[in-house]
């Protein structure tokens, strides 16, 4: 049995091991407040750790740590906070009847990600309420669920990025047992589970870590205040805390991947960085568990060092969210140019996203007013996650309005085709597949009224560059949260039903058509036709090939395009009436002498396929 780690570890037979890093304290006691009150002194060890084993402490016992005889705080490594962020921590028996012993994870090649927020995915807002909907997600073609952060946050309404107890599963979602039930159910259905974790900051309410130790540094600042201390004095123990957290999710909860939030806000100038340590330890643990486990980066730096292997000076992470793909697509669909969207807007931007990954790979960025990014051309396609929507790109709009509120039905179908038929790992944001209309604005339930007002003010200032989109709703108003709950009944209504059917068909084609199933940037040819607003993508594998033609114009466009010699069959044309389109003039089959002239309808795409010898 491994030595107990941080926090309260139940050993069985009424005995519990406590371990807390508290170098700022001279004395630490466990203050048991239930089922009966008593104090248990802990022994001080090296590097400021206090440890001890207590008898007659079973699962369900509630406790605080008392520092220097007067200051009482919850456990920084608490496993459960049943009374919220200011209440006592609870000793947990984490045993669970797992049924996934034959589960070894999926290859990134097979990931189709569905990002969801537990609190708004269903009216109940719990882990267990997700389970009855897994079958329809699997039928759609989803292979991996991605959960927005579930670490304990203040109140019962939050995106999750204000979490303050990284080891404690949100009590209002169902706590640790609820999360395990969901993961177990997913694995039994062949679905992987990704958890979004936040290692760049802690939330502002209930964040008591500084009372214990040197978790933060004033050497750097982040948008959320002081940065976590990953490279200063005492940083080894800060790293231990977060690495142990990652291992806790992977080992105790059987999670398949961690999405690492906003890595640009982790400031670390060490020769051996925290992220390098994390990647190495997670890979070693995956090998011990005989499972595929991935670390997926989110960063706005376009820095390939995150993905490059250590022997090339990289950090060795497995995949990366591809914001540039989203921005290029979004601008072509909506015409928006405010804020960071001013860096995008041409067909060539999206063409480069398909060819390389990062659009900005050292070019001058008008938004940043400097050169930005590095080239990702050498990185394999499945190492990027592409999307038309996600929680950030929807929720970080003033109104939290989805693409369904910004573009036509034809535009929604076009966005689906671009994402799903890309050579990248596709990500869908909950409800996207049927054109959910409920917004997803930022929402909170802070108890601190001054903090709540500061958040309101901060949101208004954040959107100063997007004033034409309107004022953001009040994050503290419960109606803001309630309005974000998905309307699953839309799935049985038109045009939502047809849009969902299109997503299902696109995912089927992605699985079954070899050039689409084979995720490769090398086995594709990408051309942008700026004047015609057309993106042309040819992909091939062995003796089969496809050509996808995407048209972003607002009216019909006659265009002459290259098409390799031979007979071509139309696999999909969402402009057809059966997809509630305006009708299409593209024939079901055509013989190409090397180029063809087609009339494309407004915001449309067509997928063609040819079987036979390649030139």
Order of alpha helices (4+ residues) and beta strands (2+ residues): beta-beta-beta-beta-beta-beta-beta-beta-beta-beta-alpha-alpha-alpha-beta-beta-beta-alpha-beta-alpha-beta-beta-alpha-beta-alpha-beta-beta-alpha-alpha-beta-beta-beta-alpha-alpha-beta-alpha-alpha-alpha-alpha-beta-beta-beta-beta-beta-beta-beta-beta
